[in-house]
Amino acid sequence: MHLLLRSYIEFALQHSHLIGLLIGELDQLPEKERRASKQAQRGYLALWLRVLDEVRPGLDTAKAKITVCAALTVVDNAVRTGLLGRRPDLADRLAEIGSALLLSR
């Protein structure tokens, strides 16, 4: 779980502009690309859900989806928020927050 979270954080920090596109501009893509992008996002969410199930077996699917989306949204918003996105310790703080969200009971 921690490696997947760290990997997402590093990607988001290095490519915050792409995160912004995925969040805010996906609907502007042509139909074929939009469908493919949404399918990729569903697949990525499914990966996160499988990993979360390994760490927190038996977690209700709806709650698991909300938990994963909350953790990823924190990362997405932080890397795109002005000065916050330039904090030298941001990756570590996001890993702490994300882990707390994902592992809380």
C-alpha positions, -999 to +999 in steps of 0.1 A: +000+000+000+028+024+010+047+019-023+016+025-044+008+056-024+044+069-026+044+062-064+012+082-069+024+111-048+057+113-067+038+112-101+014+139-089+042+161-077+061+158-109+031+161-132+006+182-114-005+197-147-016+162-159-035+157-126-054+189-134-062+178-168-075+144-156-097+161-130-110+191-148-106+186-185-115+150-192-149+159-206-132+180-232-116+150-249-131+134-280-155+106-272-131+078-280-103+092-258-127+102-230-141+066-229-105+051-229-094+076-201-124+068-179-118+031-184-082+035-174-093+054-143-118+026-134-090+001-138-066+022-116-093+025-089-098-013-091-061-018-085-062+005-054-093-014-041-075-048-045-045-034-026-066-019+001-085-052+005-052-069+012-045-044+040-081-040+053-099-073+043-136-072+045-140-034+041-173-026+025-168-018-012-185+015-011-165+026+019-133+014+003-140+034-029-147+065-008-115+060+012-093+056-018-109+085-036-104+107-005-067+098-002-061+105-039-081+137-038-059+150-009-028+144-031-044+158-062-055+190-045-023+195-025+000+193-056-021+218-075-024+244-046+001+272-051+027+274-024+016+242-008+027+223-039+062+236-035+068+226+002+100+205+004+083+180+028+051+177+009+057+141-003+063+130+033+033+148+047+010+135+019+022+100+026+013+104+063-021+118+055-028+092+028-017+064+050-039+076+078-069+079+056-063+045+040-055+025+071-079+042+096-105+018+111 
